[in-house]
């Protein structure tokens, strides 16, 4: 395992690689010293996007390890046997390499963090920001079939449009498709749009896992660690708020904190405000001799 310095979110991060259970290489980016926190990014994100949050955790006395999820950076591809189980194995490999016993996940990464913690007593604290847990259809997923066909046909931009319309039917979903295409091309910087399109095959498969996990809400009763459920101002009316309330009831030691000024992408764009809620929670779970 060799260290490779890189930068992300203003932080100096060191790239390291471990091998997951199925032989896939998994990169992770580390910064800081102290009790370890594994950070799991969302669907259309890479590890460096959470570099700012990692730096704030480091400033607070933690060693942060941001997982470069499959299909990104120096990590291997999702692979033919891809599923949430592989993601959990990747997190376990990083935990084994670092000794980290705390988890933070954003969006789809929040789903991964919660699944990884199910029945595993080695995690002492789990925090998630708007996790990708669908409760009785709270996350619209009916667009997956069309997006999968578009990805298979090499039409990544069409798949991206389908995704944007599908996940937010009350807002972007109301726009005519031709108009939304123009808006996306104008509103998103070209570099960011290219990356989003490159990640669409991975994102579609990941959202298929969100759908597959929907009937398994009771699994989260097996999380023994304290869990902090963070949410922003909500989206899709009250769907997300109701889903997190239901999730809080399922997890034995969970509590929810609302950050109503923030949107879904706050861990990437407003890490200071997320860290302000996250760091005190982690501090109460850190042994005094760590």
Residue frames relative to the residue before (quaternion, step in Angstrom):
aa qw qx qy qz dx dy dz
X 1.0000 0.0000 0.0000 0.0000 0.00 0.00 0.00
X 0.0860 -0.8093 0.5810 0.0133 3.59 -0.61 1.15
X 0.3909 -0.7091 0.5397 0.2305 3.56 -1.17 0.68
X 0.0346 -0.7856 0.6178 -0.0057 3.56 -0.99 0.89
X 0.3172 -0.7705 0.5161 0.1985 3.61 -0.44 1.17
X 0.0661 0.7547 -0.6518 0.0362 3.56 -1.07 0.80
X 0.3442 -0.7210 0.5494 0.2446 3.57 -1.27 -0.03
X 0.1270 0.7792 -0.6081 0.0833 3.53 -1.20 0.57
X 0.8404 0.0568 -0.0769 0.5335 3.55 -0.82 1.01
X 0.6771 -0.4876 0.2910 0.4681 3.59 1.15 0.59
X 0.6216 0.5503 -0.3364 0.4446 3.59 1.26 -0.05
X 0.3799 -0.6579 0.5870 0.2798 3.52 -1.27 0.47
X 0.0388 -0.8154 0.5759 -0.0435 3.54 -0.49 1.22
X 0.2685 -0.7416 0.5930 0.1621 3.54 -1.14 0.68
X 0.2992 -0.7637 0.5501 0.1569 3.56 -0.77 1.08
X 0.0277 0.7694 -0.6366 0.0451 3.52 -0.93 1.02
X 0.2214 -0.7809 0.5725 0.1158 3.57 -1.19 0.43
X 0.0744 -0.7584 0.6459 0.0460 3.54 -1.12 0.81
X 0.4169 -0.6805 0.5377 0.2720 3.54 -1.31 0.20
X 0.3556 -0.7499 0.5237 0.1921 3.54 -0.75 1.08
X 0.7511 -0.4388 0.2597 0.4193 3.56 -1.30 0.25
X 0.7317 0.4072 -0.2430 0.4896 3.60 1.04 -0.68
X 0.6379 -0.5610 0.3154 0.4229 3.59 1.27 0.26
X 0.5073 0.6530 -0.4215 0.3724 3.60 1.26 0.01
X 0.4336 -0.6758 0.5327 0.2675 3.56 -1.01 0.85
X 0.0712 -0.7838 0.6168 0.0136 3.57 -0.96 0.92
X 0.2472 -0.7645 0.5833 0.1196 3.54 -0.66 1.17
X 0.0370 0.7664 -0.6406 -0.0314 3.55 -1.21 0.50
X 0.3202 -0.7556 0.5522 0.1474 3.54 -1.13 0.78
X 0.1249 -0.8355 0.5351 0.0071 3.57 -0.65 1.15
X 0.0800 0.7640 -0.6391 0.0376 3.53 -1.25 0.60
X 0.7681 0.3839 -0.2740 0.4331 3.55 -1.19 0.58
X 0.2526 -0.7263 0.6129 0.1819 3.51 -1.41 -0.02
X 0.5562 0.5883 -0.4531 0.3731 3.54 -1.09 0.75
X 0.7742 -0.2876 0.2254 0.5169 3.60 -1.21 -0.31
X 0.4210 -0.7706 0.4336 0.2023 3.55 -0.77 1.08
X 0.0974 -0.7590 0.6425 0.0399 3.52 -1.16 0.80
X 0.2323 -0.7471 0.6085 0.1328 3.58 -0.81 1.03
X 0.1534 -0.7930 0.5885 0.0367 3.56 -0.80 1.10
X 0.1196 -0.8151 0.5666 0.0156 3.58 -0.73 1.10
X 0.2979 -0.7920 0.5068 0.1649 3.64 -0.44 1.16
X 0.5902 -0.6073 0.4293 0.3140 3.52 -1.37 0.25
X 0.8172 -0.3517 0.1911 0.4146 3.52 -1.40 -0.08
X 0.7998 0.2179 -0.1225 0.5458 3.61 0.68 -1.00
X 0.5432 0.5950 -0.3978 0.4389 3.56 0.97 0.90
X 0.2457 -0.7131 0.6324 0.1764 3.48 -1.38 0.38
X 0.7221 -0.4704 0.2793 0.4234 3.56 -1.24 0.38
X 0.6622 0.5336 -0.3231 0.4151 3.60 0.89 -0.88
X 0.5556 0.6166 -0.3929 0.3959 3.61 1.18 -0.43
X 0.7261 0.3670 -0.2266 0.5354 3.58 1.19 -0.47
X 0.3030 0.7779 -0.4899 0.2512 3.55 1.26 0.46
X 0.6243 0.5444 -0.3390 0.4459 3.58 1.07 -0.71
X 0.6588 0.4841 -0.3027 0.4899 3.57 0.98 -0.84
X 0.6255 0.5377 -0.3369 0.4541 3.59 1.01 -0.80
X 0.6463 0.5223 -0.3197 0.4554 3.59 0.99 -0.83
X 0.6559 0.5023 -0.3131 0.4685 3.58 1.01 -0.77
X 0.6191 0.5148 -0.3412 0.4850 3.59 1.07 -0.66
X 0.6360 0.5202 -0.3267 0.4671 3.58 1.02 -0.79
X 0.6442 0.5212 -0.3186 0.4603 3.58 0.98 -0.83
X 0.6908 0.4711 -0.2634 0.4812 3.57 1.16 -0.63
X 0.6446 -0.5700 0.3122 0.4026 3.59 1.25 0.20
X 0.5714 0.5650 -0.3918 0.4480 3.56 1.18 0.56
X 0.3209 -0.6540 0.6280 0.2737 3.50 -1.36 0.25
X 0.1590 -0.8112 0.5607 0.0475 3.56 -0.53 1.22
X 0.0947 -0.7776 0.6214 0.0191 3.57 -1.01 0.91
X 0.1251 -0.8162 0.5625 0.0409 3.58 -0.30 1.26
X 0.3494 -0.7579 0.5177 0.1883 3.56 -0.60 1.17
X 0.2609 -0.7054 0.6367 0.1700 3.54 -1.01 0.90
X 0.2531 -0.8257 0.4776 0.1614 3.54 0.02 1.27
X 0.7245 -0.4767 0.2923 0.4030 3.55 -1.25 0.56
X 0.7775 0.3103 -0.2556 0.4836 3.52 -1.05 0.84
X 0.7004 0.4011 -0.2444 0.5375 3.56 1.29 0.25
X 0.8637 0.1252 -0.0717 0.4829 3.55 -1.20 0.57
X 0.7903 -0.2781 0.2343 0.4932 3.54 -0.96 -0.96
X 0.4796 0.6400 -0.4590 0.3868 3.59 1.23 0.18
X 0.5720 -0.6089 0.4330 0.3386 3.54 -1.21 0.51
X 0.6752 -0.4907 0.3549 0.4211 3.58 -1.29 0.06
X 0.6683 -0.4786 0.3696 0.4333 3.54 -1.28 0.24
X 0.3079 -0.7918 0.4783 0.2222 3.59 1.00 -0.75
X 0.6660 -0.5417 0.3498 0.3749 3.55 -1.25 0.49
X 0.7349 0.3981 -0.2304 0.4983 3.61 1.07 -0.64
X 0.2390 0.8155 -0.5032 0.1569 3.58 1.19 0.45
X 0.2576 0.7202 -0.6201 0.1743 3.51 -1.17 0.78
X 0.7116 -0.4375 0.3187 0.4480 3.54 -1.27 0.12
X 0.5720 0.5935 -0.3774 0.4220 3.58 1.18 -0.53
X 0.6425 0.5062 -0.3322 0.4697 3.61 1.01 -0.76
X 0.6246 0.5350 -0.3401 0.4560 3.59 1.01 -0.78
X 0.6633 0.4981 -0.3067 0.4668 3.58 0.95 -0.85
X 0.6238 0.5223 -0.3345 0.4756 3.58 1.06 -0.67
X 0.6281 0.5299 -0.3359 0.4603 3.59 1.05 -0.73
X 0.6473 0.4992 -0.3136 0.4831 3.58 0.97 -0.85
X 0.6427 0.5253 -0.3232 0.4546 3.58 0.99 -0.82
X 0.6343 0.5266 -0.3312 0.4589 3.59 1.04 -0.74
X 0.6499 0.4868 -0.3153 0.4911 3.59 1.01 -0.76
X 0.6253 0.5309 -0.3406 0.4596 3.60 0.99 -0.76
X 0.6689 0.5034 -0.3048 0.4542 3.58 0.91 -0.91
X 0.6843 0.4937 -0.2857 0.4542 3.58 1.02 -0.79
X 0.7874 0.3559 -0.1569 0.4781 3.57 1.02 -0.79
X 0.3844 -0.7202 0.4863 0.3115 3.56 1.13 -0.58
X 0.3838 0.7400 -0.4749 0.2821 3.59 1.26 0.13
X 0.1468 -0.8156 0.5585 0.0372 3.56 -0.97 0.91
X 0.6659 0.4221 -0.3115 0.5305 3.56 1.26 0.37
X 0.1955 -0.7967 0.5689 0.0577 3.54 -1.13 0.75
X 0.0130 0.7452 -0.6658 -0.0351 3.52 -1.23 0.63
X 0.0070 0.8076 -0.5892 0.0254 3.57 -0.91 0.91
X 0.2195 -0.7676 0.5916 0.1124 3.54 -1.11 0.76
X 0.8542 0.0199 -0.0336 0.5185 3.58 -0.95 0.95
X 0.8167 -0.0074 0.0198 0.5767 3.63 -0.58 -1.02
X 0.6121 0.5462 -0.3407 0.4592 3.57 1.12 -0.64
X 0.5956 0.5498 -0.3556 0.4652 3.57 1.21 -0.49
X 0.6138 0.5213 -0.3347 0.4893 3.56 1.08 -0.72
X 0.6441 0.5175 -0.3191 0.4642 3.58 0.93 -0.89
X 0.6641 0.5101 -0.3140 0.4474 3.59 0.87 -0.92
X 0.6758 0.4873 -0.3032 0.4625 3.59 0.89 -0.86
X 0.6490 0.5005 -0.3195 0.4755 3.59 0.98 -0.80
X 0.6446 0.5300 -0.3237 0.4459 3.59 0.98 -0.81
X 0.7061 0.4745 -0.2624 0.4554 3.58 1.06 -0.75
X 0.4920 0.6718 -0.4343 0.3436 3.61 1.21 -0.30
X 0.8656 0.0364 -0.0462 0.4972 3.57 -0.65 1.09
X 0.6219 0.5245 -0.3555 0.4601 3.62 1.23 0.18
X 0.2579 -0.8195 0.4936 0.1349 3.61 -0.25 1.23
X 0.5330 0.6569 -0.4061 0.3457 3.61 1.22 -0.15
X 0.6396 0.4920 -0.3399 0.4830 3.59 1.21 -0.26
X 0.2787 -0.7987 0.5207 0.1146 3.56 -0.75 1.13
X 0.7928 0.0182 0.0024 0.6093 3.60 1.18 -0.42
X 0.0645 -0.7770 0.6261 0.0095 3.54 -1.07 0.83
X 0.0072 0.7758 -0.6306 0.0207 3.56 -0.90 0.96
X 0.0381 -0.7962 0.6038 -0.0058 3.56 -1.00 0.82
X 0.2247 -0.7460 0.6106 0.1418 3.54 -1.16 0.67
X 0.8260 -0.1886 0.0628 0.5274 3.55 -0.59 1.25
X 0.0225 -0.8522 0.5227 -0.0082 3.59 0.63 1.14
X 0.5108 -0.6644 0.4661 0.2835 3.54 -1.17 0.68
X 0.3049 0.7241 -0.5448 0.2930 3.56 0.71 1.11
X 0.1880 -0.7869 0.5801 0.0943 3.56 -0.56 1.14
X 0.0975 -0.7850 0.6117 0.0129 3.55 -0.82 1.08
X 0.8335 -0.1705 0.0676 0.5212 3.55 -0.48 1.27
X 0.7633 -0.4091 0.1906 0.4623 3.54 0.84 1.07
X 0.3295 0.7742 -0.4926 0.2223 3.60 1.19 0.31
X 0.7093 0.3043 -0.2292 0.5931 3.60 1.18 -0.48
X 0.3715 -0.7358 0.5129 0.2398 3.63 -0.54 1.09
X 0.0001 -0.8322 0.5512 -0.0600 3.59 -0.68 1.10
X 0.4123 0.7471 -0.4467 0.2689 3.57 1.24 0.17
X 0.5874 0.5994 -0.3442 0.4210 3.58 1.30 -0.24
X 0.4795 0.7226 -0.4250 0.2593 3.62 1.20 -0.42
X 0.6513 0.5398 -0.3315 0.4177 3.59 0.87 -0.87
X 0.6789 0.4743 -0.2950 0.4765 3.57 0.85 -0.93
X 0.6646 0.5040 -0.3110 0.4556 3.60 0.88 -0.90
X 0.6186 0.5410 -0.3444 0.4540 3.60 1.03 -0.71
X 0.6603 0.4936 -0.3074 0.4753 3.57 0.96 -0.84
X 0.6560 0.5070 -0.3181 0.4598 3.58 0.98 -0.76
X 0.6240 0.5173 -0.3348 0.4806 3.58 1.03 -0.73
X 0.6634 0.5130 -0.3054 0.4510 3.58 0.90 -0.92
X 0.6922 0.4570 -0.2670 0.4906 3.59 1.14 -0.64
X 0.5313 -0.6499 0.3946 0.3737 3.58 1.28 0.05
X 0.5283 0.6304 -0.3988 0.4055 3.59 1.25 0.36
X 0.0773 -0.8566 0.5095 0.0264 3.56 0.58 1.20
X 0.6556 0.5059 -0.3357 0.4489 3.61 0.93 -0.76
X 0.6294 0.5172 -0.3382 0.4712 3.58 0.99 -0.75
X 0.6413 0.5156 -0.3204 0.4693 3.58 1.02 -0.79
X 0.6364 0.5268 -0.3247 0.4605 3.57 1.03 -0.77
X 0.6366 0.5138 -0.3201 0.4778 3.58 0.98 -0.82
X 0.6423 0.5178 -0.3146 0.4693 3.58 0.95 -0.86
X 0.6397 0.5280 -0.3060 0.4674 3.57 1.01 -0.86
X 0.6926 0.4822 -0.2881 0.4525 3.60 0.77 -1.02
X 0.6569 0.4883 -0.3090 0.4844 3.58 1.00 -0.77
X 0.7047 0.5166 -0.2715 0.4034 3.55 0.91 -0.97
X 0.7229 0.4580 -0.2728 0.4395 3.59 0.87 -0.88
X 0.7795 0.2246 -0.1243 0.5713 3.58 1.21 -0.39
X 0.0370 -0.8680 0.4948 0.0218 3.59 0.66 1.09
X 0.6384 0.5549 -0.3354 0.4147 3.60 1.10 -0.61
X 0.7692 0.3014 -0.1696 0.5373 3.61 1.14 -0.52
X 0.8008 0.2474 -0.1537 0.5233 3.60 0.09 -1.23
X 0.6104 0.5759 -0.3519 0.4146 3.59 1.11 -0.55
X 0.6296 0.5428 -0.3345 0.4439 3.58 1.21 -0.38
X 0.5851 0.5866 -0.3755 0.4153 3.58 1.18 -0.41
X 0.5223 -0.5887 0.4968 0.3658 3.61 -1.04 0.63
X 0.6097 -0.6056 0.3639 0.3594 3.54 -0.97 0.84
X 0.6585 0.5162 -0.3237 0.4417 3.60 0.88 -0.86
X 0.6662 0.4939 -0.3054 0.4679 3.58 1.03 -0.76
X 0.6357 0.5212 -0.3343 0.4609 3.59 0.98 -0.79
X 0.5993 0.5569 -0.3622 0.4466 3.61 1.01 -0.71
X 0.6769 0.4873 -0.2945 0.4665 3.57 0.88 -0.93
X 0.6425 0.5291 -0.3201 0.4525 3.58 0.97 -0.87
X 0.6710 0.5044 -0.3035 0.4507 3.59 0.88 -0.93
X 0.6664 0.5006 -0.3098 0.4577 3.58 0.93 -0.84
X 0.6963 0.4577 -0.2734 0.4806 3.59 1.07 -0.67
X 0.7357 0.4718 -0.2383 0.4235 3.58 0.92 -0.93
X 0.7360 0.3945 -0.2256 0.5018 3.59 1.06 -0.68
X 0.4798 -0.6608 0.4864 0.3106 3.62 -0.77 0.94
X 0.6145 -0.6081 0.3544 0.3563 3.56 -0.97 0.88
X 0.6431 0.5268 -0.3347 0.4436 3.59 0.97 -0.81
X 0.6733 0.4881 -0.2926 0.4720 3.57 0.96 -0.87
X 0.6363 0.5246 -0.3331 0.4571 3.57 1.01 -0.78
X 0.6346 0.5273 -0.3347 0.4552 3.61 0.94 -0.83
X 0.6684 0.4890 -0.3100 0.4669 3.58 0.94 -0.82
X 0.6256 0.5332 -0.3417 0.4556 3.59 0.96 -0.79
X 0.6708 0.4926 -0.3043 0.4634 3.56 0.92 -0.87
X 0.6385 0.5246 -0.3291 0.4569 3.59 1.03 -0.74
X 0.7213 0.4391 -0.2410 0.4784 3.59 1.13 -0.65
X 0.4371 0.7306 -0.4533 0.2641 3.61 1.20 -0.11
X 0.6245 0.5217 -0.3766 0.4429 3.68 0.87 -0.69
X 0.6634 0.4890 -0.3047 0.4774 3.59 0.96 -0.85
X 0.6714 0.5222 -0.3078 0.4263 3.59 0.88 -0.95
X 0.6361 0.5211 -0.3412 0.4554 3.59 0.99 -0.74
X 0.6696 0.4839 -0.3069 0.4725 3.60 0.90 -0.85
X 0.6371 0.5298 -0.3296 0.4525 3.57 1.04 -0.71
X 0.6719 0.4756 -0.3061 0.4782 3.58 0.94 -0.79
X 0.5706 0.5567 -0.3866 0.4638 3.59 1.16 -0.45
X 0.6320 0.5146 -0.3240 0.4804 3.58 1.14 -0.60
X 0.5781 0.5576 -0.3713 0.4659 3.59 1.11 -0.63
X 0.6651 0.4951 -0.2894 0.4783 3.56 0.98 -0.91
X 0.6638 0.5126 -0.3116 0.4467 3.60 0.92 -0.87
X 0.7016 0.4705 -0.2647 0.4651 3.58 1.06 -0.73
X 0.4516 0.7313 -0.4385 0.2624 3.61 1.19 -0.31
X 0.7132 0.4494 -0.3008 0.4460 3.68 0.83 -0.74
X 0.6690 0.5482 -0.2787 0.4174 3.60 1.25 -0.22
X 0.1633 0.8289 -0.5193 0.1288 3.57 1.07 0.70
X 0.6417 0.5554 -0.3309 0.4126 3.59 0.98 -0.79
X 0.5087 0.6567 -0.4241 0.3607 3.61 1.18 -0.37
X 0.6522 0.5587 -0.3245 0.3966 3.57 1.02 -0.76
X 0.4818 0.6374 -0.4444 0.4052 3.56 1.27 -0.02
X 0.6505 0.5363 -0.3049 0.4430 3.58 1.24 -0.44
X 0.4975 0.6198 -0.4553 0.4013 3.60 1.22 0.20
X 0.2325 -0.8136 0.5220 0.1075 3.57 -0.51 1.17
X 0.6234 0.5672 -0.3405 0.4168 3.58 1.16 -0.55
X 0.5705 -0.5302 0.4789 0.4049 3.59 -1.24 0.31
X 0.1361 -0.8000 0.5832 0.0364 3.58 -0.96 0.88
X 0.1705 -0.7542 0.6289 0.0817 3.54 -0.98 0.98
X 0.1400 -0.7791 0.6093 0.0466 3.56 -0.69 1.16
X 0.0978 -0.8037 0.5868 0.0133 3.56 -0.50 1.23
X 0.0358 0.7848 -0.6187 0.0036 3.55 -1.06 0.71
X 0.4293 -0.6775 0.5339 0.2678 3.52 -1.25 0.52
X 0.8174 -0.2660 0.1879 0.4752 3.53 -1.09 -0.72
X 0.5504 -0.6366 0.3870 0.3768 3.56 1.29 0.03
X 0.0700 -0.7727 0.6297 0.0395 3.53 -1.28 0.37
X 0.7784 0.3000 -0.2331 0.4998 3.53 -1.18 0.50
X 0.6710 -0.4675 0.3025 0.4896 3.56 0.92 0.89
X 0.7626 -0.3368 0.2698 0.4818 3.55 -0.85 -0.98
X 0.3330 0.7746 -0.4921 0.2166 3.61 1.23 0.12
X 0.7114 0.4677 -0.2697 0.4499 3.55 0.76 -1.06
X 0.6350 0.5288 -0.3306 0.4559 3.58 0.96 -0.86
X 0.6784 0.4857 -0.2930 0.4669 3.59 0.89 -0.92
X 0.6419 0.5292 -0.3273 0.4480 3.59 1.00 -0.80
X 0.6801 0.4726 -0.2995 0.4737 3.59 0.92 -0.84
X 0.6076 0.5391 -0.3582 0.4603 3.58 1.08 -0.62
X 0.6490 0.4988 -0.3094 0.4841 3.57 1.02 -0.79
X 0.6431 0.5175 -0.3194 0.4653 3.57 0.98 -0.84
X 0.6292 0.5380 -0.3331 0.4514 3.59 0.99 -0.80
X 0.6584 0.5059 -0.3125 0.4615 3.59 1.02 -0.75
X 0.6610 0.5163 -0.3100 0.4477 3.59 1.09 -0.63
X 0.7062 0.4438 -0.2642 0.4842 3.60 0.97 -0.83
X 0.4978 -0.7188 0.3868 0.2931 3.61 -0.54 1.11
X 0.8183 0.1851 -0.0705 0.5396 3.61 0.87 -0.89
X 0.3699 0.7476 -0.4674 0.2930 3.57 0.89 0.94
X 0.0176 0.7533 -0.6562 -0.0400 3.51 -1.30 0.47
X 0.3373 -0.7498 0.5445 0.1660 3.54 -1.17 0.68
X 0.0823 -0.7580 0.6454 0.0462 3.53 -1.12 0.81
X 0.2421 -0.7759 0.5706 0.1175 3.56 -0.79 1.06
X 0.1115 -0.7564 0.6427 0.0480 3.54 -1.06 0.88
X 0.1411 -0.8902 0.4243 0.0870 3.56 0.55 1.22
X 0.6017 0.5551 -0.3711 0.4383 3.61 1.20 -0.16
X 0.6966 0.5104 -0.2535 0.4359 3.57 1.22 -0.45
X 0.3367 -0.7156 0.5698 0.2233 3.56 -1.23 0.53
X 0.7801 -0.3761 0.2312 0.4433 3.54 -1.32 -0.06
X 0.7387 0.4318 -0.2314 0.4630 3.60 1.04 -0.67
X 0.2636 0.8183 -0.4789 0.1776 3.58 1.23 0.35
X 0.6347 0.5306 -0.3792 0.4145 3.69 0.84 -0.69
X 0.6828 0.4422 -0.2791 0.5103 3.59 1.19 -0.50
X 0.7969 0.3591 -0.1509 0.4618 3.57 0.84 -1.04
X 0.7925 0.1735 -0.0793 0.5793 3.59 1.10 -0.65
X 0.0411 0.8632 -0.5031 0.0081 3.61 0.82 0.92
X 0.5723 0.6038 -0.3946 0.3901 3.60 1.08 -0.56
X 0.7026 0.4642 -0.2743 0.4644 3.57 0.92 -0.91
X 0.6176 0.5130 -0.3470 0.4848 3.58 1.11 -0.58
X 0.6569 0.5177 -0.3068 0.4542 3.58 0.94 -0.91
X 0.5993 0.5792 -0.3629 0.4167 3.59 1.07 -0.67
X 0.7010 0.4062 -0.2616 0.5245 3.60 1.15 -0.56
X 0.6807 0.5308 -0.2832 0.4180 3.55 1.03 -0.82
X 0.6748 0.5401 -0.3140 0.3929 3.59 0.78 -1.01
X 0.6687 0.4788 -0.3393 0.4565 3.69 0.81 -0.77
X 0.6142 0.5380 -0.3500 0.4592 3.59 1.05 -0.68
X 0.6817 0.4739 -0.2959 0.4724 3.59 0.85 -0.91
X 0.6256 0.5640 -0.3444 0.4146 3.58 1.02 -0.77
X 0.6662 0.5011 -0.3109 0.4564 3.58 1.01 -0.72
X 0.6960 0.4517 -0.2699 0.4885 3.59 1.25 -0.31
X 0.5825 0.6031 -0.3587 0.4103 3.57 1.30 -0.09
X 0.4276 -0.7024 0.4985 0.2742 3.62 -0.66 1.03
X 0.5879 -0.6251 0.3850 0.3397 3.58 -1.01 0.80
X 0.7252 0.4296 -0.2510 0.4759 3.61 1.07 -0.59
X 0.4067 0.7156 -0.4816 0.3010 3.61 1.21 0.27
